[in-house]
């Protein structure tokens, strides 16, 4: 009886060793940002948001709206912004070049230039 029990335990241990567990789940990589969609900041900490064709800029201290408008993607690396500054009460056109996933270099129709850095 002990021999049969021992053989049964060995057979059970062998069978359980053959049962494979499912492979470990792989974590999906975070999607890479596309174009200019998302949140950006300038060197002074002013926050600009591009979302679904609309653009706005807000202050960091009280989240006041400083500028708003819309943008059009001209190519995978070029964007045109038509915006109204609520501070200066002026309208302007700004052309921006996406130099890499995290940097946007812009030139306003007045000739002033600035850069934005993508926020994570």
C-alpha positions as a Markdown table, in Angstrom:
| # | Residue | x | y | z |
|---|---|---|---|---|
| 1 | Unk | 0.0 | 0.0 | 0.0 |
| 2 | Unk | 2.8 | 2.4 | 0.9 |
| 3 | Unk | 4.4 | 1.6 | -2.5 |
| 4 | Unk | 1.2 | 2.4 | -4.4 |
| 5 | Unk | 0.8 | 5.6 | -2.4 |
| 6 | Unk | 4.4 | 6.6 | -3.1 |
| 7 | Unk | 4.1 | 5.9 | -6.8 |
| 8 | Unk | 0.8 | 7.9 | -6.9 |
| 9 | Unk | 2.5 | 10.9 | -5.1 |
| 10 | Unk | 5.5 | 10.7 | -7.5 |
| 11 | Unk | 3.1 | 10.6 | -10.5 |
| 12 | Unk | 1.1 | 13.5 | -9.2 |
| 13 | Unk | 4.2 | 15.5 | -8.6 |
| 14 | Unk | 5.5 | 14.7 | -12.1 |
| 15 | Unk | 2.1 | 15.7 | -13.6 |
| 16 | Unk | 2.0 | 19.0 | -11.7 |
| 17 | Unk | 5.5 | 19.9 | -12.8 |
| 18 | Unk | 4.4 | 19.4 | -16.4 |
| 19 | Unk | 1.5 | 21.8 | -16.1 |
| 20 | Unk | 2.7 | 25.1 | -17.4 |
| 21 | Unk | 1.6 | 28.4 | -16.1 |
| 22 | Unk | 0.6 | 31.2 | -18.5 |
| 23 | Unk | 3.4 | 33.4 | -19.7 |
| 24 | Unk | 3.9 | 36.6 | -17.7 |
| 25 | Unk | 1.9 | 39.5 | -18.9 |
| 26 | Unk | 3.9 | 42.1 | -20.7 |
| 27 | Unk | 3.3 | 45.7 | -19.9 |
| 28 | Unk | 2.2 | 47.7 | -22.9 |
| 29 | Unk | 4.4 | 50.6 | -23.6 |
| 30 | Unk | 2.9 | 54.1 | -23.1 |
| 31 | Unk | 1.7 | 55.5 | -26.4 |
| 32 | Unk | 4.0 | 58.1 | -27.9 |
| 33 | Unk | 2.5 | 61.5 | -28.2 |
| 34 | Unk | 1.3 | 62.4 | -31.7 |
| 35 | Unk | 2.0 | 65.9 | -33.1 |
| 36 | Unk | 1.5 | 68.8 | -30.8 |
| 37 | Unk | -1.5 | 67.3 | -28.9 |
| 38 | Unk | -1.0 | 67.8 | -25.1 |
| 39 | Unk | 0.4 | 70.2 | -22.6 |
| 40 | Unk | 3.5 | 72.4 | -23.2 |
| 41 | Unk | 5.4 | 75.0 | -21.1 |
| 42 | Unk | 7.6 | 77.9 | -22.0 |
| 43 | Unk | 10.8 | 78.9 | -20.1 |
| 44 | Unk | 8.7 | 81.1 | -17.8 |
| 45 | Unk | 6.4 | 78.2 | -16.8 |
| 46 | Unk | 3.4 | 79.5 | -18.8 |
| 47 | Unk | 1.3 | 76.4 | -19.8 |
| 48 | Unk | -0.1 | 76.0 | -23.3 |
| 49 | Unk | -2.5 | 73.2 | -24.3 |
| 50 | Unk | -3.2 | 71.8 | -27.7 |
| 51 | Unk | -6.3 | 69.7 | -27.9 |
| 52 | Unk | -8.5 | 68.7 | -30.8 |
| 53 | Unk | -7.7 | 71.9 | -32.8 |
| 54 | Unk | -8.0 | 74.3 | -29.9 |
| 55 | Unk | -5.2 | 76.2 | -28.3 |
| 56 | Unk | -5.0 | 78.0 | -24.9 |
| 57 | Unk | -2.4 | 79.4 | -22.7 |
| 58 | Unk | -2.8 | 79.8 | -18.9 |
| 59 | Unk | -0.8 | 81.3 | -16.1 |
| 60 | Unk | 0.7 | 79.0 | -13.6 |
| 61 | Unk | -0.2 | 81.1 | -10.5 |
| 62 | Unk | -3.9 | 81.4 | -10.8 |
| 63 | Unk | -4.7 | 79.4 | -14.0 |
| 64 | Unk | -6.0 | 82.6 | -15.7 |
| 65 | Unk | -6.6 | 82.3 | -19.4 |
| 66 | Unk | -4.0 | 84.4 | -21.2 |
| 67 | Unk | -4.5 | 83.5 | -24.8 |
| 68 | Unk | -6.8 | 81.2 | -26.8 |
| 69 | Unk | -7.4 | 80.2 | -30.4 |
| 70 | Unk | -7.1 | 77.3 | -32.8 |
| 71 | Unk | -4.4 | 75.5 | -34.6 |
| 72 | Unk | -4.0 | 73.6 | -37.9 |
| 73 | Unk | -1.5 | 70.9 | -38.5 |
| 74 | Unk | 0.2 | 71.7 | -41.9 |
| 75 | Unk | 2.5 | 68.7 | -41.9 |
| 76 | Unk | 3.7 | 66.2 | -39.3 |
| 77 | Unk | 6.2 | 68.8 | -38.1 |
| 78 | Unk | 4.5 | 72.1 | -38.8 |
| 79 | Unk | 1.6 | 73.8 | -37.0 |
| 80 | Unk | -0.1 | 77.1 | -37.5 |
| 81 | Unk | -1.8 | 78.8 | -34.5 |
| 82 | Unk | -4.3 | 81.6 | -34.8 |
| 83 | Unk | -4.6 | 83.1 | -31.4 |
| 84 | Unk | -6.0 | 86.0 | -29.5 |
| 85 | Unk | -4.0 | 87.4 | -26.6 |
| 86 | Unk | -6.4 | 88.3 | -23.8 |
| 87 | Unk | -3.6 | 90.2 | -22.1 |
| 88 | Unk | -2.6 | 92.4 | -25.1 |
| 89 | Unk | -6.0 | 92.3 | -26.8 |
| 90 | Unk | -4.3 | 91.4 | -30.1 |
| 91 | Unk | -4.7 | 88.6 | -32.6 |
| 92 | Unk | -1.7 | 86.9 | -34.2 |
| 93 | Unk | -0.6 | 84.0 | -36.3 |
| 94 | Unk | 2.2 | 81.8 | -35.0 |
| 95 | Unk | 4.0 | 79.1 | -37.0 |
| 96 | Unk | 5.6 | 76.3 | -35.0 |
| 97 | Unk | 8.0 | 73.5 | -35.9 |
| 98 | Unk | 8.0 | 70.3 | -34.0 |
| 99 | Unk | 11.8 | 69.7 | -33.8 |
| 100 | Unk | 11.4 | 66.5 | -31.7 |
| 101 | Unk | 8.7 | 64.9 | -29.6 |
| 102 | Unk | 9.4 | 67.3 | -26.8 |
| 103 | Unk | 10.3 | 70.7 | -28.3 |
| 104 | Unk | 8.2 | 73.1 | -30.4 |
| 105 | Unk | 10.0 | 76.1 | -31.9 |
| 106 | Unk | 7.6 | 79.0 | -32.7 |
| 107 | Unk | 7.7 | 82.3 | -34.6 |
| 108 | Unk | 4.9 | 84.8 | -34.3 |
| 109 | Unk | 3.9 | 87.0 | -37.3 |
| 110 | Unk | 5.5 | 89.9 | -35.4 |
| 111 | Unk | 8.9 | 88.1 | -35.7 |
| 112 | Unk | 9.2 | 87.1 | -32.0 |
| 113 | Unk | 10.4 | 83.6 | -31.3 |
| 114 | Unk | 9.9 | 81.2 | -28.4 |
| 115 | Unk | 10.2 | 77.5 | -27.6 |
| 116 | Unk | 7.8 | 75.2 | -25.8 |
| 117 | Unk | 8.7 | 72.0 | -24.0 |
| 118 | Unk | 6.3 | 69.1 | -23.8 |
| 119 | Unk | 5.1 | 68.3 | -20.2 |
| 120 | Unk | 4.6 | 64.7 | -19.2 |
